[in-house]
Amino acid sequence: VGRLPVVAPLTRLSRDDLVRILVEPTSSLVKQYQELMAMDGVNLTYSEEALTSIAEAAIQEGSGARGLRRIMEEVMLDLMFKLPSRPYLKNCVVTEERVAAALNQRKKHRSVRHGQVVLLIQDEEEGSLES
């Protein structure tokens, strides 16, 4: 109720606009992940290059600001599972390399599609499943 079925072209957001969206709002994605990791005693920071890479990925996909959450989830997925099991780790910096690795992993899984499940099962049996 209240939605209009009209699509209107808007000016594309720049890379700097997307980085600001990641960082500046009161409940920004960066702040949400920092608070989540703080629950496990981890101080999470992002390099400027990492934020720029995330913004660039959203621009390349054409997803704009709406795609930022999904990209951030892909970047943070492994970290969210690994960090709590490492109580000695108190600081974590998300780098441009981490962003690139996460996005490349996603592309690899997308390109494999149907064979993905078979490959993952085979890797688990060999004991070489990488995260």
N, CA, C and O atoms as a printed pandas DataFrame, in Angstrom:
     atom_number atom_name residue_name chain_id  residue_number  x_coord  y_coord  z_coord
0              1         N          VAL        A               1    0.846   -1.164    0.000
1              2        CA          VAL        A               1    0.000    0.000    0.000
2              3         C          VAL        A               1    0.897    1.234    0.000
3              4         O          VAL        A               1    1.823    1.337    0.804
4              5         N          GLY        A               2    0.620    2.153   -0.893
5              6        CA          GLY        A               2    1.378    3.389   -0.937
6              7         C          GLY        A               2    2.553    3.365   -1.894
7              8         O          GLY        A               2    3.263    4.363   -2.018
8              9         N          ARG        A               3    2.773    2.259   -2.569
9             10        CA          ARG        A               3    3.879    2.197   -3.529
10            11         C          ARG        A               3    3.350    2.494   -4.925
11            12         O          ARG        A               3    2.245    2.095   -5.295
12            13         N          LEU        A               4    4.158    3.195   -5.675
13            14        CA          LEU        A               4    3.792    3.494   -7.049
14            15         C          LEU        A               4    4.555    2.561   -7.985
15            16         O          LEU        A               4    5.755    2.358   -7.801
16            17         N          PRO        A               5    3.899    2.003   -8.961
17            18        CA          PRO        A               5    4.576    1.088   -9.883
18            19         C          PRO        A               5    5.322    1.832  -10.991
19            20         O          PRO        A               5    5.206    1.490  -12.168
20            21         N          VAL        A               6    6.078    2.840  -10.606
21            22        CA          VAL        A               6    6.786    3.660  -11.576
22            23         C          VAL        A               6    8.280    3.580  -11.293
23            24         O          VAL        A               6    8.713    3.695  -10.146
24            25         N          VAL        A               7    9.050    3.383  -12.332
25            26        CA          VAL        A               7   10.497    3.393  -12.202
26            27         C          VAL        A               7   10.990    4.687  -12.821
27            28         O          VAL        A               7   10.726    4.968  -13.990
28            29         N          ALA        A               8   11.703    5.468  -12.035
29            30        CA          ALA        A               8   12.202    6.754  -12.519
30            31         C          ALA        A               8   13.724    6.747  -12.530
31            32         O          ALA        A               8   14.347    6.320  -11.558
32            33         N          PRO        A               9   14.327    7.212  -13.611
33            34        CA          PRO        A               9   15.791    7.266  -13.643
34            35         C          PRO        A               9   16.308    8.365  -12.719
35            36         O          PRO        A               9   15.786    9.479  -12.698
36            37         N          LEU        A              10   17.336    8.025  -11.965
37            38        CA          LEU        A              10   17.950    8.987  -11.063
38            39         C          LEU        A              10   19.421    9.116  -11.417
39            40         O          LEU        A              10   19.970    8.296  -12.153
40            41         N          THR        A              11   20.041   10.136  -10.892
41            42        CA          THR        A              11   21.473   10.299  -11.099
42            43         C          THR        A              11   22.201    9.200  -10.341
43            44         O          THR        A              11   21.899    8.938   -9.177
44            45         N          ARG        A              12   23.157    8.560  -10.997
45            46        CA          ARG        A              12   23.921    7.495  -10.343
46            47         C          ARG        A              12   24.747    8.069   -9.208
47            48         O          ARG        A              12   25.247    9.191   -9.282
48            49         N          LEU        A              13   24.877    7.279   -8.166
49            50        CA          LEU        A              13   25.708    7.683   -7.041
50            51         C          LEU        A              13   27.171    7.473   -7.396
51            52         O          LEU        A              13   27.528    6.502   -8.063
52            53         N          SER        A              14   28.008    8.386   -6.948
53            54        CA          SER        A              14   29.444    8.261   -7.195
54            55         C          SER        A              14   30.057    7.301   -6.179
55            56         O          SER        A              14   29.410    6.901   -5.211
56            57         N          ARG        A              15   31.299    6.945   -6.415
57            58        CA          ARG        A              15   32.022    6.078   -5.481
58            59         C          ARG        A              15   32.089    6.740   -4.111
59            60         O          ARG        A              15   31.885    6.080   -3.091
60            61         N          ASP        A              16   32.371    8.036   -4.082
61            62        CA          ASP        A              16   32.444    8.752   -2.804
62            63         C          ASP        A              16   31.098    8.769   -2.091
63            64         O          ASP        A              16   31.041    8.662   -0.866
64            65         N          ASP        A              17   30.007    8.904   -2.858
65            66        CA          ASP        A              17   28.667    8.859   -2.259
66            67         C          ASP        A              17   28.426    7.512   -1.585
67            68         O          ASP        A              17   27.902    7.452   -0.473
68            69         N          LEU        A              18   28.807    6.438   -2.260
69            70        CA          LEU        A              18   28.592    5.100   -1.706
70            71         C          LEU        A              18   29.453    4.864   -0.468
71            72         O          LEU        A              18   29.000    4.232    0.487
72            73         N          VAL        A              19   30.679    5.360   -0.474
73            74        CA          VAL        A              19   31.533    5.233    0.715
74            75         C          VAL        A              19   30.907    5.993    1.875
75            76         O          VAL        A              19   30.904    5.508    3.007
76            77         N          ARG        A              20   30.382    7.169    1.606
77            78        CA          ARG        A              20   29.718    7.943    2.668
78            79         C          ARG        A              20   28.505    7.191    3.212
79            80         O          ARG        A              20   28.251    7.220    4.416
80            81         N          ILE        A              21   27.759    6.524    2.345
81            82        CA          ILE        A              21   26.606    5.738    2.785
82            83         C          ILE        A              21   27.055    4.589    3.681
83            84         O          ILE        A              21   26.358    4.237    4.632
84            85         N          LEU        A              22   28.201    4.010    3.390
85            86        CA          LEU        A              22   28.735    2.919    4.217
86            87         C          LEU        A              22   29.145    3.391    5.605
87            88         O          LEU        A              22   29.072    2.623    6.564
88            89         N          VAL        A              23   29.576    4.643    5.726
89            90        CA          VAL        A              23   30.228    5.106    6.946
90            91         C          VAL        A              23   29.415    6.107    7.767
91            92         O          VAL        A              23   29.380    6.002    8.993
92            93         N          GLU        A              24   28.773    7.061    7.131
93            94        CA          GLU        A              24   28.244    8.220    7.844
94            95         C          GLU        A              24   26.918    8.065    8.587
95            96         O          GLU        A              24   26.793    8.620    9.679
96            97         N          PRO        A              25   25.934    7.356    8.074
97            98        CA          PRO        A              25   24.656    7.302    8.803
98            99         C          PRO        A              25   24.821    6.748   10.220
99           100         O          PRO        A              25   25.760    6.004   10.501
100          101         N          THR        A              26   23.913    7.113   11.089
101          102        CA          THR        A              26   23.956    6.659   12.479
102          103         C          THR        A              26   23.994    5.140   12.567
103          104         O          THR        A              26   24.719    4.579   13.389
104          105         N          SER        A              27   23.226    4.487   11.736
105          106        CA          SER        A              27   23.209    3.019   11.744
106          107         C          SER        A              27   23.821    2.480   10.446
107          108         O          SER        A              27   23.251    1.600    9.800
108          109         N          SER        A              28   24.973    3.012   10.078
109          110        CA          SER        A              28   25.625    2.596    8.832
110          111         C          SER        A              28   26.023    1.125    8.898
111          112         O          SER        A              28   26.122    0.545    9.979
112          113         N          LEU        A              29   26.247    0.539    7.747
113          114        CA          LEU        A              29   26.661   -0.866    7.692
114          115         C          LEU        A              29   27.980   -1.083    8.418
115          116         O          LEU        A              29   28.147   -2.079    9.123
116          117         N          VAL        A              30   28.911   -0.163    8.251
117          118        CA          VAL        A              30   30.204   -0.286    8.934
118          119         C          VAL        A              30   29.995   -0.297   10.446
119          120         O          VAL        A              30   30.572   -1.132   11.142
120          121         N          LYS        A              31   29.186    0.608   10.955
121          122        CA          LYS        A              31   28.939    0.676   12.403
122          123         C          LYS        A              31   28.205   -0.572   12.900
123          124         O          LYS        A              31   28.473   -1.051   14.002
124          125         N          GLN        A              32   27.292   -1.094   12.099
125          126        CA          GLN        A              32   26.576   -2.306   12.499
126          127         C          GLN        A              32   27.534   -3.479   12.666
127          128         O          GLN        A              32   27.453   -4.216   13.648
128          129         N          TYR        A              33   28.440   -3.651   11.709
129          130        CA          TYR        A              33   29.406   -4.750   11.808
130          131         C          TYR        A              33   30.404   -4.515   12.937
131          132         O          TYR        A              33   30.830   -5.467   13.589
132          133         N          GLN        A              34   30.778   -3.272   13.174
133          134        CA          GLN        A              34   31.685   -2.979   14.284
134          135         C          GLN        A              34   31.034   -3.334   15.615
135          136         O          GLN        A              34   31.684   -3.904   16.492
136          137         N          GLU        A              35   29.764   -3.003   15.769
137          138        CA          GLU        A              35   29.051   -3.338   17.003
138          139         C          GLU        A              35   28.887   -4.849   17.154
139          140         O          GLU        A              35   29.010   -5.379   18.258
140          141         N          LEU        A              36   28.614   -5.534   16.062
141          142        CA          LEU        A              36   28.471   -6.988   16.097
142          143         C          LEU        A              36   29.774   -7.650   16.541
143          144         O          LEU        A              36   29.757   -8.553   17.377
144          145         N          MET        A              37   30.885   -7.214   15.995
145          146        CA          MET        A              37   32.179   -7.789   16.360
146          147         C          MET        A              37   32.604   -7.380   17.770
147          148         O          MET        A              37   33.304   -8.129   18.450
148          149         N          ALA        A              38   32.189   -6.209   18.201
149          150        CA          ALA        A              38   32.513   -5.756   19.557
150          151         C          ALA        A              38   31.894   -6.674   20.603
151          152         O          ALA        A              38   32.420   -6.794   21.709
152          153         N          MET        A              39   30.782   -7.322   20.267
153          154        CA          MET        A              39   30.166   -8.272   21.194
154          155         C          MET        A              39   31.110   -9.428   21.513
155          156         O          MET        A              39   31.028  -10.025   22.586
156          157         N          ASP        A              40   32.008   -9.740   20.576
157          158        CA          ASP        A              40   33.002  -10.795   20.787
158          159         C          ASP        A              40   34.353  -10.216   21.192
159          160         O          ASP        A              40   35.362  -10.921   21.197
160          161         N          GLY        A              41   34.366   -8.932   21.530
161          162        CA          GLY        A              41   35.594   -8.299   21.987
162          163         C          GLY        A              41   36.580   -7.962   20.886
163          164         O          GLY        A              41   37.771   -7.796   21.152
164          165         N          VAL        A              42   36.102   -7.860   19.653
165          166        CA          VAL        A              42   36.983   -7.564   18.522
166          167         C          VAL        A              42   36.744   -6.137   18.043
167          168         O          VAL        A              42   35.607   -5.735   17.795
168          169         N          ASN        A              43   37.826   -5.379   17.918
169          170        CA          ASN        A              43   37.773   -4.025   17.380
170          171         C          ASN        A              43   37.922   -4.124   15.861
171          172         O          ASN        A              43   39.002   -4.437   15.360
172          173         N          LEU        A              44   36.845   -3.860   15.136
173          174        CA          LEU        A              44   36.819   -4.005   13.685
174          175         C          LEU        A              44   36.988   -2.648   13.024
175          176         O          LEU        A              44   36.292   -1.690   13.360
176          177         N          THR        A              45   37.922   -2.575   12.076
177          178        CA          THR        A              45   38.098   -1.357   11.282
178          179         C          THR        A              45   38.205   -1.739    9.810
179          180         O          THR        A              45   38.509   -2.880    9.465
180          181         N          TYR        A              46   37.951   -0.772    8.969
181          182        CA          TYR        A              46   38.030   -0.958    7.522
182          183         C          TYR        A              46   39.036    0.033    6.970
183          184         O          TYR        A              46   39.019    1.208    7.339
184          185         N          SER        A              47   39.912   -0.427    6.088
185          186        CA          SER        A              47   40.814    0.509    5.426
186          187         C          SER        A              47   39.999    1.326    4.427
187          188         O          SER        A              47   38.956    0.885    3.946
188          189         N          GLU        A              48   40.486    2.501    4.133
189          190        CA          GLU        A              48   39.807    3.361    3.160
190          191         C          GLU        A              48   39.734    2.661    1.799
191          192         O          GLU        A              48   38.743    2.780    1.078
192          193         N          GLU        A              49   40.789    1.936    1.465
193          194        CA          GLU        A              49   40.817    1.210    0.193
194          195         C          GLU        A              49   39.758    0.108    0.157
195          196         O          GLU        A              49   39.170   -0.152   -0.893
196          197         N          ALA        A              50   39.515   -0.537    1.292
197          198        CA          ALA        A              50   38.491   -1.585    1.359
198          199         C          ALA        A              50   37.108   -0.991    1.109
199          200         O          ALA        A              50   36.310   -1.554    0.360
200          201         N          LEU        A              51   36.833    0.134    1.731
201          202        CA          LEU        A              51   35.537    0.788    1.538
202          203         C          LEU        A              51   35.368    1.224    0.086
203          204         O          LEU        A              51   34.286    1.099   -0.489
204          205         N          THR        A              52   36.442    1.732   -0.495
205          206        CA          THR        A              52   36.402    2.141   -1.897
206          207         C          THR        A              52   36.153    0.935   -2.798
207          208         O          THR        A              52   35.403    1.036   -3.769
208          209         N          SER        A              53   36.766   -0.195   -2.492
209          210        CA          SER        A              53   36.564   -1.415   -3.288
210          211         C          SER        A              53   35.123   -1.904   -3.204
211          212         O          SER        A              53   34.558   -2.361   -4.198
212          213         N          ILE        A              54   34.534   -1.807   -2.026
213          214        CA          ILE        A              54   33.132   -2.203   -1.852
214          215         C          ILE        A              54   32.236   -1.298   -2.689
215          216         O          ILE        A              54   31.321   -1.773   -3.362
216          217         N          ALA        A              55   32.499    0.005   -2.645
217          218        CA          ALA        A              55   31.722    0.957   -3.434
218          219         C          ALA        A              55   31.896    0.690   -4.929
219          220         O          ALA        A              55   30.926    0.742   -5.685
220          221         N          GLU        A              56   33.116    0.407   -5.352
221          222        CA          GLU        A              56   33.384    0.098   -6.766
222          223         C          GLU        A              56   32.621   -1.146   -7.213
223          224         O          GLU        A              56   32.096   -1.190   -8.326
224          225         N          ALA        A              57   32.560   -2.148   -6.350
225          226        CA          ALA        A              57   31.832   -3.376   -6.686
226          227         C          ALA        A              57   30.351   -3.073   -6.905
227          228         O          ALA        A              57   29.735   -3.617   -7.821
228          229         N          ALA        A              58   29.784   -2.214   -6.073
229          230        CA          ALA        A              58   28.375   -1.846   -6.227
230          231         C          ALA        A              58   28.151   -1.083   -7.531
231          232         O          ALA        A              58   27.125   -1.254   -8.188
232          233         N          ILE        A              59   29.111   -0.246   -7.898
233          234        CA          ILE        A              59   29.000    0.503   -9.152
234          235         C          ILE        A              59   29.100   -0.451  -10.340
235          236         O          ILE        A              59   28.313   -0.351  -11.282
236          237         N          GLN        A              60   30.052   -1.368  -10.304
237          238        CA          GLN        A              60   30.241   -2.314  -11.410
238          239         C          GLN        A              60   29.020   -3.204  -11.608
239          240         O          GLN        A              60   28.672   -3.550  -12.737
240          241         N          GLU        A              61   28.375   -3.571  -10.508
241          242        CA          GLU        A              61   27.174   -4.409  -10.607
242          243         C          GLU        A              61   25.952   -3.605  -11.015
243          244         O          GLU        A              61   24.946   -4.167  -11.445
244          245         N          GLY        A              62   26.041   -2.287  -10.878
245          246        CA          GLY        A              62   24.893   -1.442  -11.160
246          247         C          GLY        A              62   23.856   -1.488  -10.058
247          248         O          GLY        A              62   22.713   -1.076  -10.258
248          249         N          SER        A              63   24.249   -1.989   -8.887
249          250        CA          SER        A              63   23.299   -2.144   -7.786
250          251         C          SER        A              63   23.219   -0.915   -6.898
251          252         O          SER        A              63   22.295   -0.795   -6.094
252          253         N          GLY        A              64   24.169    0.000   -7.028
253          254        CA          GLY        A              64   24.140    1.225   -6.243
254          255         C          GLY        A              64   24.107    0.961   -4.751
255          256         O          GLY        A              64   24.692   -0.006   -4.265
256          257         N          ALA        A              65   23.415    1.832   -4.028
257          258        CA          ALA        A              65   23.371    1.738   -2.571
258          259         C          ALA        A              65   22.664    0.468   -2.099
259          260         O          ALA        A              65   22.995   -0.063   -1.039
260          261         N          ARG        A              66   21.705   -0.017   -2.865
261          262        CA          ARG        A              66   20.975   -1.225   -2.453
262          263         C          ARG        A              66   21.879   -2.455   -2.420
263          264         O          ARG        A              66   21.632   -3.380   -1.646
264          265         N          GLY        A              67   22.899   -2.476   -3.234
265          266        CA          GLY        A              67   23.792   -3.622   -3.281
266          267         C          GLY        A              67   24.855   -3.625   -2.206
267          268         O          GLY        A              67   25.536   -4.633   -2.020
268          269         N          LEU        A              68   25.016   -2.518   -1.491
269          270        CA          LEU        A              68   26.076   -2.428   -0.489
270          271         C          LEU        A              68   25.921   -3.475    0.613
271          272         O          LEU        A              68   26.911   -4.078    1.028
272          273         N          ARG        A              69   24.717   -3.695    1.085
273          274        CA          ARG        A              69   24.499   -4.662    2.172
274          275         C          ARG        A              69   24.932   -6.071    1.747
275          276         O          ARG        A              69   25.627   -6.758    2.495
276          277         N          ARG        A              70   24.528   -6.493    0.567
277          278        CA          ARG        A              70   24.889   -7.826    0.097
278          279         C          ARG        A              70   26.401   -7.962   -0.074
279          280         O          ARG        A              70   26.978   -8.988    0.284
280          281         N          ILE        A              71   27.030   -6.946   -0.611
281          282        CA          ILE        A              71   28.481   -6.987   -0.797
282          283         C          ILE        A              71   29.174   -7.043    0.559
283          284         O          ILE        A              71   30.117   -7.813    0.742
284          285         N          MET        A              72   28.713   -6.235    1.508
285          286        CA          MET        A              72   29.301   -6.255    2.856
286          287         C          MET        A              72   29.117   -7.630    3.497
287          288         O          MET        A              72   30.029   -8.126    4.159
288          289         N          GLU        A              73   27.961   -8.245    3.311
289          290        CA          GLU        A              73   27.726   -9.579    3.870
290          291         C          GLU        A              73   28.708  -10.587    3.295
291          292         O          GLU        A              73   29.224  -11.437    4.021
292          293         N          GLU        A              74   28.967  -10.500    2.013
293          294        CA          GLU        A              74   29.921  -11.419    1.385
294          295         C          GLU        A              74   31.333  -11.202    1.922
295          296         O          GLU        A              74   32.074  -12.158    2.150
296          297         N          VAL        A              75   31.692   -9.951    2.119
297          298        CA          VAL        A              75   33.029   -9.629    2.631
298          299         C          VAL        A              75   33.178  -10.103    4.072
299          300         O          VAL        A              75   34.245  -10.583    4.457
300          301         N          MET        A              76   32.132   -9.976    4.863
301          302        CA          MET        A              76   32.214  -10.249    6.296
302          303         C          MET        A              76   31.883  -11.692    6.674
303          304         O          MET        A              76   32.129  -12.091    7.812
304          305         N          LEU        A              77   31.342  -12.470    5.771
305          306        CA          LEU        A              77   30.854  -13.809    6.099
306          307         C          LEU        A              77   31.904  -14.668    6.799
307          308         O          LEU        A              77   31.655  -15.161    7.899
308          309         N          ASP        A              78   33.058  -14.856    6.193
309          310        CA          ASP        A              78   34.101  -15.687    6.807
310          311         C          ASP        A              78   34.572  -15.106    8.133
311          312         O          ASP        A              78   34.784  -15.838    9.099
312          313         N          LEU        A              79   34.735  -13.797    8.173
313          314        CA          LEU        A              79   35.214  -13.165    9.407
314          315         C          LEU        A              79   34.234  -13.367   10.556
315          316         O          LEU        A              79   34.645  -13.608   11.691
316          317         N          MET        A              80   32.949  -13.269   10.266
317          318        CA          MET        A              80   31.951  -13.418   11.325
318          319         C          MET        A              80   31.982  -14.816   11.929
319          320         O          MET        A              80   31.670  -14.980   13.108
320          321         N          PHE        A              81   32.349  -15.813   11.154
321          322        CA          PHE        A              81   32.423  -17.171   11.673
322          323         C          PHE        A              81   33.766  -17.477   12.315
323          324         O          PHE        A              81   33.827  -18.228   13.288
324          325         N          LYS        A              82   34.833  -16.912   11.793
325          326        CA          LYS        A              82   36.167  -17.245   12.290
326          327         C          LYS        A              82   36.575  -16.459   13.533
327          328         O          LYS        A              82   37.207  -17.014   14.432
328          329         N          LEU        A              83   36.225  -15.187   13.594
329          330        CA          LEU        A              83   36.701  -14.353   14.699
330          331         C          LEU        A              83   36.244  -14.818   16.077
331          332         O          LEU        A              83   37.062  -14.827   16.997
332          333         N          PRO        A              84   34.990  -15.203   16.273
333          334        CA          PRO        A              84   34.585  -15.629   17.621
334          335         C          PRO        A              84   35.351  -16.848   18.138
335          336         O          PRO        A              84   35.484  -17.018   19.350
336          337         N          SER        A              85   35.849  -17.689   17.250
337          338        CA          SER        A              85   36.593  -18.869   17.692
338          339         C          SER        A              85   38.060  -18.555   17.977
339          340         O          SER        A              85   38.838  -19.447   18.314
340          341         N          ARG        A              86   38.424  -17.309   17.842
341          342        CA          ARG        A              86   39.805  -16.888   18.107
342          343         C          ARG        A              86   39.798  -15.803   19.181
343          344         O          ARG        A              86   39.952  -14.623   18.867
344          345         N          PRO        A              87   39.621  -16.190   20.448
345          346        CA          PRO        A              87   39.476  -15.211   21.528
346          347         C          PRO        A              87   40.718  -14.343   21.735
347          348         O          PRO        A              87   40.619  -13.266   22.325
348          349         N          TYR        A              88   41.861  -14.781   21.271
349          350        CA          TYR        A              88   43.091  -14.009   21.403
350          351         C          TYR        A              88   43.133  -12.824   20.436
351          352         O          TYR        A              88   43.944  -11.915   20.610
352          353         N          LEU        A              89   42.273  -12.828   19.428
353          354        CA          LEU        A              89   42.266  -11.779   18.419
354          355         C          LEU        A              89   41.427  -10.607   18.906
355          356         O          LEU        A              89   40.235  -10.765   19.172
356          357         N          LYS        A              90   42.032   -9.449   19.024
357          358        CA          LYS        A              90   41.327   -8.279   19.549
358          359         C          LYS        A              90   41.104   -7.194   18.506
359          360         O          LYS        A              90   40.230   -6.343   18.675
360          361         N          ASN        A              91   41.883   -7.213   17.432
361          362        CA          ASN        A              91   41.761   -6.203   16.383
362          363         C          ASN        A              91   41.689   -6.876   15.024
363          364         O          ASN        A              91   42.393   -7.851   14.762
364          365         N          CYS        A              92   40.837   -6.350   14.168
365          366        CA          CYS        A              92   40.700   -6.882   12.815
366          367         C          CYS        A              92   40.540   -5.708   11.855
367          368         O          CYS        A              92   39.686   -4.843   12.051
368          369         N          VAL        A              93   41.368   -5.689   10.825
369          370        CA          VAL        A              93   41.288   -4.650    9.804
370          371         C          VAL        A              93   40.870   -5.307    8.494
371          372         O          VAL        A              93   41.550   -6.203    7.995
372          373         N          VAL        A              94   39.755   -4.860    7.946
373          374        CA          VAL        A              94   39.304   -5.356    6.652
374          375         C          VAL        A              94   40.047   -4.550    5.593
375          376         O          VAL        A              94   39.942   -3.324    5.539
376          377         N          THR        A              95   40.796   -5.253    4.757
377          378        CA          THR        A              95   41.632   -4.605    3.749
378          379         C          THR        A              95   41.041   -4.767    2.354
379          380         O          THR        A              95   40.084   -5.511    2.139
380          381         N          GLU        A              96   41.634   -4.055    1.432
381          382        CA          GLU        A              96   41.235   -4.161    0.030
382          383         C          GLU        A              96   41.423   -5.593   -0.477
383          384         O          GLU        A              96   40.626   -6.082   -1.278
384          385         N          GLU        A              97   42.472   -6.257   -0.010
385          386        CA          GLU        A              97   42.730   -7.636   -0.414
386          387         C          GLU        A              97   41.628   -8.576    0.070
387          388         O          GLU        A              97   41.236   -9.493   -0.652
388          389         N          ARG        A              98   41.129   -8.357    1.278
389          390        CA          ARG        A              98   40.038   -9.169    1.832
390          391         C          ARG        A              98   38.773   -8.998    0.995
391          392         O          ARG        A              98   38.068   -9.965    0.707
392          393         N          VAL        A              99   38.499   -7.751    0.611
393          394        CA          VAL        A              99   37.324   -7.477   -0.214
394          395         C          VAL        A              99   37.463   -8.179   -1.560
395          396         O          VAL        A              99   36.526   -8.827   -2.026
396          397         N          ALA        A             100   38.627   -8.053   -2.181
397          398        CA          ALA        A             100   38.860   -8.687   -3.485
398          399         C          ALA        A             100   38.718  -10.204   -3.386
399          400         O          ALA        A             100   38.117  -10.827   -4.260
400          401         N          ALA        A             101   39.263  -10.799   -2.335
401          402        CA          ALA        A             101   39.178  -12.253   -2.159
402          403         C          ALA        A             101   37.726  -12.697   -2.007
403          404         O          ALA        A             101   37.321  -13.696   -2.602
404          405         N          ALA        A             102   36.946  -11.972   -1.223
405          406        CA          ALA        A             102   35.539  -12.334   -1.014
406          407         C          ALA        A             102   34.745  -12.208   -2.308
407          408         O          ALA        A             102   33.921  -13.068   -2.620
408          409         N          LEU        A             103   34.988  -11.148   -3.052
409          410        CA          LEU        A             103   34.250  -10.948   -4.295
410          411         C          LEU        A             103   34.693  -11.942   -5.369
411          412         O          LEU        A             103   33.871  -12.376   -6.176
412          413         N          ASN        A             104   35.954  -12.305   -5.393
413          414        CA          ASN        A             104   36.429  -13.321   -6.340
414          415         C          ASN        A             104   35.851  -14.685   -6.008
415          416         O          ASN        A             104   35.530  -15.461   -6.908
416          417         N          GLN        A             105   35.717  -14.984   -4.719
417          418        CA          GLN        A             105   35.110  -16.246   -4.286
418          419         C          GLN        A             105   33.673  -16.328   -4.785
419          420         O          GLN        A             105   33.229  -17.379   -5.247
420          421         N          ARG        A             106   32.955  -15.223   -4.691
421          422        CA          ARG        A             106   31.566  -15.188   -5.151
422          423         C          ARG        A             106   31.505  -15.424   -6.653
423          424         O          ARG        A             106   30.654  -16.177   -7.127
424          425         N          LYS        A             107   32.394  -14.793   -7.405
425          426        CA          LYS        A             107   32.400  -14.980   -8.858
426          427         C          LYS        A             107   32.704  -16.428   -9.213
427          428         O          LYS        A             107   32.112  -16.978  -10.141
428          429         N          LYS        A             108   33.616  -17.045   -8.485
429          430        CA          LYS        A             108   33.971  -18.432   -8.749
430          431         C          LYS        A             108   32.762  -19.340   -8.523
431          432         O          LYS        A             108   32.500  -20.235   -9.326
432          433         N          HIS        A             109   32.028  -19.114   -7.438
433          434        CA          HIS        A             109   30.851  -19.939   -7.154
434          435         C          HIS        A             109   29.755  -19.700   -8.180
435          436         O          HIS        A             109   29.046  -20.632   -8.561
436          437         N          ARG        A             110   29.613  -18.470   -8.625
437          438        CA          ARG        A             110   28.595  -18.189   -9.631
438          439         C          ARG        A             110   28.929  -18.864  -10.952
439          440         O          ARG        A             110   28.039  -19.364  -11.640
440          441         N          SER        A             111   30.204  -18.881  -11.307
441          442        CA          SER        A             111   30.575  -19.453  -12.599
442          443         C          SER        A             111   30.453  -20.975  -12.602
443          444         O          SER        A             111   30.238  -21.569  -13.658
444          445         N          VAL        A             112   30.587  -21.608  -11.453
445          446        CA          VAL        A             112   30.506  -23.063  -11.383
446          447         C          VAL        A             112   29.049  -23.525  -11.376
447          448         O          VAL        A             112   28.719  -24.554  -11.966
448          449         N          ARG        A             113   28.192  -22.777  -10.720
449          450        CA          ARG        A             113   26.755  -23.058  -10.612
450          451         C          ARG        A             113   26.453  -24.490  -10.191
451          452         O          ARG        A             113   26.612  -24.830   -9.019
452          453         N          HIS        A             114   26.021  -25.335  -11.121
453          454        CA          HIS        A             114   25.555  -26.679  -10.782
454          455         C          HIS        A             114   26.669  -27.556  -10.233
455          456         O          HIS        A             114   26.418  -28.385   -9.359
456          457         N          GLY        A             115   27.859  -27.399  -10.709
457          458        CA          GLY        A             115   28.971  -28.204  -10.236
458          459         C          GLY        A             115   29.473  -27.790   -8.872
459          460         O          GLY        A             115   30.298  -28.485   -8.278
460          461         N          GLN        A             116   28.991  -26.672   -8.366
461          462        CA          GLN        A             116   29.467  -26.141   -7.088
462          463         C          GLN        A             116   29.280  -27.145   -5.956
463          464         O          GLN        A             116   30.212  -27.373   -5.186
464          465         N          VAL        A             117   28.117  -27.739   -5.836
465          466        CA          VAL        A             117   27.849  -28.667   -4.745
466          467         C          VAL        A             117   28.792  -29.860   -4.820
467          468         O          VAL        A             117   29.335  -30.284   -3.800
468          469         N          VAL        A             118   28.986  -30.389   -5.985
469          470        CA          VAL        A             118   29.880  -31.532   -6.164
470          471         C          VAL        A             118   31.298  -31.155   -5.758
471          472         O          VAL        A             118   31.970  -31.926   -5.073
472          473         N          LEU        A             119   31.763  -29.973   -6.176
473          474        CA          LEU        A             119   33.115  -29.544   -5.839
474          475         C          LEU        A             119   33.282  -29.372   -4.339
475          476         O          LEU        A             119   34.308  -29.764   -3.782
476          477         N          LEU        A             120   32.295  -28.794   -3.681
477          478        CA          LEU        A             120   32.395  -28.585   -2.242
478          479         C          LEU        A             120   32.409  -29.915   -1.503
479          480         O          LEU        A             120   33.173  -30.078   -0.552
480          481         N          ILE        A             121   31.591  -30.860   -1.915
481          482        CA          ILE        A             121   31.575  -32.173   -1.274
482          483         C          ILE        A             121   32.917  -32.868   -1.484
483          484         O          ILE        A             121   33.460  -33.468   -0.557
484          485         N          GLN        A             122   33.442  -32.787   -2.681
485          486        CA          GLN        A             122   34.730  -33.411   -2.967
486          487         C          GLN        A             122   35.823  -32.781   -2.106
487          488         O          GLN        A             122   36.661  -33.498   -1.559
488          489         N          ASP        A             123   35.829  -31.462   -1.978
489          490        CA          ASP        A             123   36.831  -30.787   -1.165
490          491         C          ASP        A             123   36.718  -31.195    0.295
491          492         O          ASP        A             123   37.736  -31.378    0.963
492          493         N          GLU        A             124   35.493  -31.341    0.804
493          494        CA          GLU        A             124   35.316  -31.741    2.194
494          495         C          GLU        A             124   35.868  -33.142    2.425
495          496         O          GLU        A             124   36.497  -33.404    3.451
496          497         N          GLU        A             125   35.636  -34.039    1.477
497          498        CA          GLU        A             125   36.132  -35.408    1.617
498          499         C          GLU        A             125   37.653  -35.451    1.609
499          500         O          GLU        A             125   38.258  -36.280    2.290
500          501         N          GLU        A             126   38.269  -34.566    0.844
501          502        CA          GLU        A             126   39.722  -34.524    0.779
502          503         C          GLU        A             126   40.312  -33.766    1.961
503          504         O          GLU        A             126   41.524  -33.776    2.175
504          505         N          GLY        A             127   39.456  -33.118    2.714
505          506        CA          GLY        A             127   39.918  -32.367    3.876
506          507         C          GLY        A             127   40.590  -31.059    3.520
507          508         O          GLY        A             127   41.367  -30.522    4.310
508          509         N          SER        A             128   40.299  -30.541    2.338
509          510        CA          SER        A             128   40.961  -29.312    1.925
510          511         C          SER        A             128   39.975  -28.188    1.659
511          512         O          SER        A             128   40.247  -27.295    0.856
512          513         N          LEU        A             129   38.846  -28.229    2.321
513          514        CA          LEU        A             129   37.849  -27.186    2.137
514          515         C          LEU        A             129   38.400  -25.878    2.658
515          516         O          LEU        A             129   38.767  -25.773    3.828
516          517         N          GLU        A             130   38.458  -24.881    1.792
517          518        CA          GLU        A             130   38.975  -23.578    2.194
518          519         C          GLU        A             130   37.819  -22.670    2.529
519          520         O          GLU        A             130   36.749  -22.742    1.925
520          521         N          SER        A             131   38.052  -21.819    3.500
521          522        CA          SER        A             131   37.000  -20.882    3.881
522          523         C          SER        A             131   37.378  -19.486    3.510
523          524         O          SER        A             131   36.612  -18.554    3.754
